[in-house]
């Protein structure tokens, strides 16, 4: 099983659990052919800090870039050439490490402006967004067969026509001149290597690959708490479409966090400040709470199960002794230990579940002596990696690395 040792890294919470630092640590264990991004886009924010203190928040480049590991953006990603150029500049322009599937969607300034305008209109009823236009890009593509894709940057005439159509749909919301956007996207096409979808197979055959997910299962477009979700499949489903055999690694913190609006049953006034997370203009407040075993069990179940766990922020229990593990909810006098998944793609049921979660409160709370061991027991999966800090040197592998 999985002789090449491919690993898929998926956040079992609301994002921000430490996928980037886990990917960086795995890349340090031996040769990795590529980090393959399999969902999301420029809204990803994966923080990596080197032992020498260099920090970068990875968005479209994979979190193995500091170690020279190539990145492949699969067809399931949404590519933002303008944001990519800014990120590349911060990293020293490592375009030689990047390949991009020509079938991936292109995000434009007009998609981003439409995203931000919609969130402003929602006012206090915001769903939560990173304001990067990823959702608008996907939504537009569902209704327009000519939505711009990466391969279009190889044909200036087709690119201009398709970008002009996006501008016509959203133009009043953004002042981006068409000529400037066309020029920038053509420059992107000259800087990166564009491949077809068969290239993933080449990478998989060449050696071990690490699949790096974005956001978290509890934000999944079909499995999250609708409507406080993302326009992206955050489970292992996209990885399974690309790779026949891989280790399913679920990432969790010792405490649960959430950026912005939506149900958060275990939210609590813990003193656990973070240097790289705070209030965002579009995401909203960075919220913290006790470890939510009920929600994380649900995430593991709807993701199709996990083979192992990466438990991060194991220094947190010592920083705030009030931190607990929540193993049940209370709702209308009843005890609730399991969230029963709705049928696939049933957003009505997901919305009803969201309403129930908004009324639920923490039930049983406990303070384990060993957070990693207790979380492993509750989620019925062994601990693959423990993380006690932001650097790869703060990681400890509990089982041999594949």
Buried (B, 14 or more C-beta within 10 A) or exposed (E): EBEBBBBBBBBBBBBBBBBBBBBBBBBBBEEBBBBBBBBBBBBBBBBBBBEEEEEBBBBBBBBBBBBEBBBBBBBBBBBBBBBBBBBBEEBEEBBEBBBBBBBBBBBBBBBBBBBBBBBEEBEEEBBBBBBBBBBBBBBBBEEEEEBBBBBBBEEBEBBBEBBBBBBEBBBEBBEBEBEEBBEBBBEBBEBBBBBEBEBBEEBBEEBBBBBBBBBBBBBBBBBBBBBBBBBBBBBBBBBBBBBEEBBBBBBBBBBBBBBBBBBBBBBBEBEBEBEBBEEBEBBBEBBBBBBBBBBBBBBBBBBEEBBBBBBBBBBBBEEBEEBBBBBBBBBEEEEBEEBEBBEEEBBEBBBEBBEBBEEBEBBBBEEBEEBBEBBBEBBEBEBBBBBBBBBBEBBEBBEEBB
